[in-house]
Amino acid sequence: MSRRWLFKSEPDVFGWDDLVERGAAGEEWNGVRSFQARNLMREMAVGDLGFFYHSNIGKEIVGIVEVIAPAHPDSTDDSGKWECVDVRAVEPLPRPVTLAEAKSDPALAGMVLVVNSRLSVQPVTEGEWARILTLAGNDGPDARAEA
């Protein structure tokens, strides 16, 4: 069974629209310099889905991404200790879900985004995934979200 994740990026540096422009080729999720986040990327498998979160500006979950390449050396790192995965845009959420909404929802009280919003790559539980989709207005059966 695939796992769920959340990827954070500053939209003025690399946002949802930038990833959409990359198309099926996707993009290396590089530049992460957190051992915890790197280790989480090592756990990811091709086909895992994640949310794309705009940090700093907007502070909202805006889309769904798919991991398309397993952890590999980060091309922006000369030290050899950092790794990353490649992701591609799958679909935008019908409506963004803000950090404020997540923080105010009791069902998301334990979500990493709520309790440790600084971590750039985060695990998301199945319950959290379903709740975010509901808040985003994606109440119907979504084959990609259930994959």
Secondary structure, DSSP 8 states (H G I E B T S, - for coil): ---EEEEEE-TTTS-HHHHHHHGGG-EE------HHHHHHHHH--TT-EEEEEE-SSS-EEEEEEEEEEEEEE-TT-SSS--EEEEEEEEEEEEEEEEHHHHHH-GGGTT-HHHH-TT-SEEEE-HHHHHHHHHHTT--S--HHHH-
